[in-house]
Structure formats: structure tokens, C-alpha cells
Amino acid sequence: MARGDTELAFKAAAAADGIELTQSYSFTWMTEQGHFGLPPEAADAVRSLHDIFLALEGDAAPYAAGRSNVLRGDLLHKPTGTIIEVDELQHFSSWRLITLDAYPPDAALGFDRDEYIDLCRRNAVRADKYRASKLAKGFPNPGSRTRQRAYYDSLRDLAASAMGLPPVIRVPAIDDDGAEAYPRHRDRIARALSI
């Protein structure tokens, strides 16, 4: 399966249901600099993201001085500004579990945090092996790319609300089947988008 196929299948299933989504969205504030590049209005998210960054054993120097290239996300519902992330197996790692445990209790989330924690616990052994040898900027320890992915997932989750957007909707698609993931979460998505 090619990169982006899961999201494309999810988008097509939503479109068949009358929900138009844009694939591969970006925001100017969501960059490779992570929380180091967030604007002042995201100060509350910056504090939490910095704690998460440290828990993942990140190295601040490459991020603080890094490029400000925008990060692309999975899907966006433009009329409401709602980000929808379709999460395959690699998003359910032991590092993602660490980030979810560190979220503030009052964080505005468009997904069930406890469900995601459970999915991480059940899938971490396999997820931790995904691209295990690939290195990522700012995370010099083993599991470098997996740590970075967990960090960027947290960036989207916490910064979007701080920037005035609706909570990020996350949809698990551990089997890489976006077409099947959509109907399982159709009602929750429709409620969140108020359609």
C-alpha cells in the first residue's frame, strides 16, 4: 500500500457520505520546529508540548534552530477547520503512549484518549518496530522516528485547539483500511462536524 492510500480511501468513503475533505493540509504555525515555532497565542500548548518533548528525550537544539517548513497532515474539513488524522499502526507506539499519558486532563480532544491508550498498549510491540532504524531530527536515541511521530501527533492534538481550531479528530486504522475505518466512526465525525 502506497503512502497516503489509507487517507485517500477514508476521504473517498466520507465523500460518498457527503463529507468533503481536503487531503494533505497545512497551517503556517504547524512547522518542523514543533512547539519551538508556535506563536504566542499557543502558550498553554507550548508548556505541555515542551514537557512531552522532554519525556521523549528530544534534543531542543535542532528544533529551535531548525527549518520552519510546514508539516502536512492527513485530512481537513475546510468549512469547520477540523483536522482529521487517520492513524495507521505506526501511530500506536510506546512513545505515543507516553505522550497521551502526559496530556493535560482538560485537553480538548476529538477522540477517546482512553481508547488510544489501550490501542497503544496492545500494538506498541509491533508499532515500535516500524522504521525502527530510521533517524529523525532532534531524537538521537533508539526509536528516533517513532518518537518524532508521537511528538508531531501531540503537536497537532494540543496546538490546534490553542490556535482556535476545533479538536483534532483521530480515527484508528491499524489495518490500513481507510474505507473500513470511516463507517466505524461516521456518527462521531458527523457530530463533531455538526452535519
N, C-alpha and C positions, 0 to 999 in steps of 0.2 A: 504494500500500500504506500503510495507516494505521500510526501509531506503535504498536509492540508486537505487530504481526501476526507478525513473524518469530519472536519468542519464544513466542507463543501456538501457532503451528504446531509448533515444536520441542517444546513441552510436551505437545501432543496426541500427537505421534509417540512420545514417551517413555512416556506413559500407556498407549498401545496395547501397549507392550512391558512393562508392569507397573511402571514407574517413575513414582511420583507426585511432581510438583514444584509448588512454590508460586511463583506469578508475582508480581513486584514486592515483593520482600522488603526489609527494612531492619534495621539494627542501631543501637543508640543511640550507638555510638562512631564510626560512619561518617557524618560530617556534612559540610555545606558548608564547614566550617572546615578540612577536609583534615587534614594532619598536625599542624597547629597545635592541633587539638582532640582529638588522640588521648590516651588515658590513659597513665600511666607504664609500664605493662607492655608497651607497644608501642615502647619507647625505641629498640630496634635499627632498627625500621622507620622511625621518625621521622628518624634520621640520613640514611638512604638517600633518603627522600622529600624531605627538605629539599634535598639535592644535585640531585635531579630537578627540583624546583620552580625552583631557580636556573637549571638548564640550559634550562628552558622560558621563562626570563626573566619569571618570575612576580613580582608585587608583593605582598609579605607583608602590608602594612597592611590591605587589605580582608579578607584571610583571618583574620588574628589577631584582628581586632575584629569579624568577621562573625557572621552568624546561625549558630546551631547546628542548623538544620533537617537532619533525616536525609536521606541520599541513598538513593534507591531503586535496587535492582539488578534484573537480569533474572529469574533463577530461583534457587530454593533447594531442596535436598533436605533436608527437615527432620530425618529420622531420623539423618543423619550430620552435619548442619550444613554441608554442602558447597554453596558458591556456584557456580552455573553461569552464565557470561556468554556470550551468543550475539552475536558481533561481525560487524556488517554492514560495508560498505565504509568508512564514515567512521572506523572504528577502526584503519585501516591507513595512517596518515598519516606524513609525515616527522617529525612531532613524537612520534608513538608510537615510531618507530624510535629516536629519541634516548633515550626512557625505557627501552626494552628494552636498549639498549647500556649503560645506567647501572645496571642491576640488579646486586646483589651476586652473585658467581659461585655462592654457596651458597644462593641464594634458593629456597625451596620453592615450586615452580610445578606446577600441574596441567595444563600444556600445554607443547608443544615450543617453547621460546623461539626456537630457530634457524628453525623453520618460520614463526613470526610475524615475525621479522626479514626473512625472504625475502618474505613476503606484503606487508610494508610497502614494501620496495624496489620490488616490482612494481606496487603500487597507489597509491603516495604522490601521484603527479601528480593522479590523479582524486580521491583522498580529501582532499587539501589544498584542493580547490575546494568541498567540501561545506560549505555555510553559511559561506563564507569571509568574508562581511561582518558576520556576527553577532558582537557583542561579548560577552565574558564577564568576570565579576568577577575582578580580580586579574591579568588578562593583557591589558595595554594595547597590545601590538604586533600587527602583522598575523597573521592566523590565530588570533585570540583564542579562539574557541570550540573550535577543533581542539586547541589547546594545553591548554585546560582538560579536554577529554575524555581526552587522553593522560595528564594528571595524575591524574584520577579513576580511570582504569583502573589506574594504578600504585598508587594508594591501596588499591584492593580487593586487588590481587595481593600486595602486601607487608604490609599491615596485618592481613589475615585470618589468616595464619599466626602473626603476632606475637600475635594475640588468642586463639590456641589452636584456631582452626578448621582443617579440612583445606585443602590448597592449592586455590586457585580454579581451576576447570576452565573453560577458554576454548575455544569452538568457532567457527571461522571460518564465516561465512555471507555471503560477499561478494555473492552473487547474491540476498540477502534471502529465501532459501528455507529456512526452519527445518525444514520437513518433510523436505527432502532432506539437510540438514546432520546431522540426528540419526543416520540409519543409517550415515553415513560415520564416525561417532565412537562408535557404540554400544559396541563392545568396550572402548575406553579408558574410557568413562564407567562401564560396569558394573564394570570392575576397580577404578576409583577409589572407587566406592560400595560395593565388596565385596559385590555381589549376583549 
